[in-house]
Amino acid sequence: MASEAGHVARILYKEIVEGDRRKADAESNDSASGGGARDFRFPYESVLPAVELIFPEKILRRDKVAHQGAFFWRDPGSTKVVSRTAEFMSPTRSRPTEGWISQVPKFSCFDTDRIPRGGVGNRVLLLLIQLHDQSVWPHFAEESTLRVKGAWDPSVAQELLSCLDARRAANRAVIGYIDFTKSRRFCNGK
Amino acid sequence: MASEGCKKALKLLARSRNVLLSGAPGTGKSKLLAEVALAFETAFGLAPAGGAPRLNPLGGIPIPPAAGAVKEIPAPTKMDRKVFRTVFHQNSKYRDFLSGITPAVNKVAGAPDFTIVKGTLYRASEHAKGAAGAALLIIDEINRGPAVQVFGGAIVAIESDKRLASDGAKRAETQFFEMLDPVSGDVIEYALPHDLYILAAMNQADASVEPLDVAFLRRWEPLRLEPDEVVLRTFYGLGEEGADALPDAPTNVSVALECSVRAWVSVNAQITLGRGPEFQIGHGVLMSDVSPQTLSLSETLSTLCIGWAKVRAHVEEVFFGDIRGIAAVLNALDGPVYNPFKLIETTFADDLRLRLEGPTNFAEDNIYATLRAFAHPRE
């Protein structure tokens, strides 16, 4: 099922902000970071076209839609591919615009020590990379490497950088997707 | 994946550098411009030699550059790709396109009262002169402004074989022209770079356009878009046209949509006879973001009213002053009795006068009968 060198069909991405880090470090249960659960939050309606492809199964759980898919990754030092069912939850009444990837701690690919620290001028993006074989591979990307000419595929670097450089409110995380199969994209900046 | 039209446009750009897209209104020119712009900037989905983004999950950069050169994409090895856009209009000027003097606005005390504009072509050209630079300049509505004057001295220099070499060096054939240098303020000799690509679009059918002379057109590779029944049928979710006659009343959504397609084909056939194929109306005017298959019959008829109001406005503009021509397109000369449009002959001061009578606006209760009449086979 999982392809190790397949073509990229689409990428859903999100900036890892301080709130995500606090949650990753299990230091936060504040409402600004979305409560205590470790999850990655997205503007639901905006990213739904990509979510429905990346998490293609839909199940109902407690009156909420859970979009289900599977993540594939390799743990450090291992050649074995690990996979696990992943869920993207629809919004709750208290946060009606946010969807989120749930149960993040259960995925070793999201371990705190695997998230680059980043810093000023070097933002970190979480990438959910879906291949043409439908497998989804989470990765992190540092802004500094994206700006190195020739380091990344130019089409991917261009897309991510243009969204990183887009204008948005100071407290908004960079979020977007690019679908290479449908010439469709979203970026939450202008 | 990119559409065939997009691939063709990129291939023509790679070969000729200047491509002129033309077609009737609603044939998808603007959509294609947007698609080509995205594909040029990101070069995705088009690489036949392993150039599409590929995942490398073994460590390091997850999606490194693809190996191998990509053919049939303009400047495949250039990574700093940028799209510039402009729309020509009656007030477009050489100054806005290349360079020229304009009053300085919000200047600081003591600064010059005038400044030199960096026009769109100049900025695209300068970007493409960078070591890894490639620029696509998109000019929409190129014939709505005085294109020849706007290009000025650059008209010869845009030609593919009159550009600078790919490394920026001057070639024997390179064509220079004089312009006001926005940097120094001096008049300089300037030439256009190898990796500047120009994609222009025009609609020949509108009344408010300026003619383009042959010498100008000769410098562009043409790419023509036609009204496409298959695209409209696909959007409507219909198969090929059957032999069945249209029923008196719409029994379901598919019948209403089939009627719309047949009416549109007939109207275009009449326009082609009366004014020429370039005056047809494209399929896009009857398409929207909403899939008609998801609508009720009532909603479908309402949606058809919106699209067909545009078709009617187009016919009235194309045949402006020719009542008999409009009547012929709307099948009101010898058409079926249920056609709500009628050509009335009267006299005024002993002179023959024609008047086309029919519904002021299309409505849910008359649109189907109207379209069925338009689609009725002509004698």
Interface residues (C-beta under 8 A of the other chain):
Chain A: S3 E4 A5 G6 H7 V8 F72 W73 R74 V81 L127 I129 L131 W137 H139 A141 T145 K149 G150 A151 W152 D153 P154 S155 V156 A157 Q158 E159 I178 F180 T181 S183 R185
Chain B: M1 A2 E35 L38 A39 E41 T42 A43 F44 G45 A52 P53 R54 L55 N56 P57 L58 I61 P62 I63 P64 P65 A66 M79 D80 R81 A132
